[in-house]
Amino acid sequence: MQITNMMVNPLKKEHLAKIEKIRRGIVTLNLEDAIATSRKQEALNNIIDFLNISNKSILNRVVVRVNPLSLGGDYEIKELNSYEILAIRVAKVASKDDITRALNLIRDDKELHISLETKEAFYNIANWRVDSRFTTANLGILDLLNSLNLPQELLKLDNPTIDYILSKFLIDSSSIGLEAISFMYQDYKNSDEFTKWCQKEKLMGFNSKACLGPKQVEIASSIFKTSHDQISRAKEIKEFFELNSKQGENGIMHSQYGFIDEPMYKDALYILNLI
């Protein structure tokens, strides 16, 4: 599980040069909507140059966000397939066929990530996991609002429509075993509101957040990390349940945490898996 996912514009070579200093989370090199059509090949070339000089410890945290398959993404995947990066992230997926097609294009040693930006994906993603290599969905909320014919001004804390979008995205993704990464907050200078979004999403159940720059990575990492108290509680519940289970008891009272049964045990394993 990666707590943060920082987006990087590959046309900015000075930003590529700083990636090695980002020691945590995913780094996504973006070939899609932030790159003008006339400069997409230049951006791809910069990515390839970067991958050629990067060591494995960096490559296994790198995702490349390609264009929709029919708009150059298929070509970009073929150009990137030989590099040992973590994943290819496909933009604007709109059908289960897009997932299957992408998996057929991507080499077997890479994960498939998607940008959930279309109303079709929003309605249907719970039926789309056709392969274990499809691991992650990233919420592209601005494009999604546009696809749903809703104004971007809705994107405010405690707006009920946004709460519904976040909840549905999280539940549908989680129900098929996908990691759900919440949207990128684009006002990168407004750290106070970014912090509030992270705190809200943490309470909702998100474990990961898209980030724009190292400052957001620092904030999100501090909020989404599993706390010492959570880890201590989970370890105690795990050990307590396993000890008593060996004696034929799968439900027993704990002096501090109350009644411990199998659902509590499974939650403890979930928490420990986040570390």
Buried (B, 14 or more C-beta within 10 A) or exposed (E): EBBBBBBBBBBEEEBBEEBEEBEBBBBBBBBBBEBEEEEBBEBBEBBBEBBEEBEEEBBEBBBBBBBBBEBBBBBBBEBBBEBEBBBBBBBBBBEBEBBBBBBEBBBEEBBBBBBBBBBBBBEBBBEBBBBEBBBBBBBBBBBBBBBBEBEEEBBEEEEEEBEEBBEBBBEBBBEBEBBBBBBBBEEEEEBEEBBBBBBBBBEBEBBBBBBBBEEBBBBBBEBBBBEEEBBEBBEBBBEBBEEBBEEEEEBBEBEEEEEBEEEBBEBBEEBBEBE
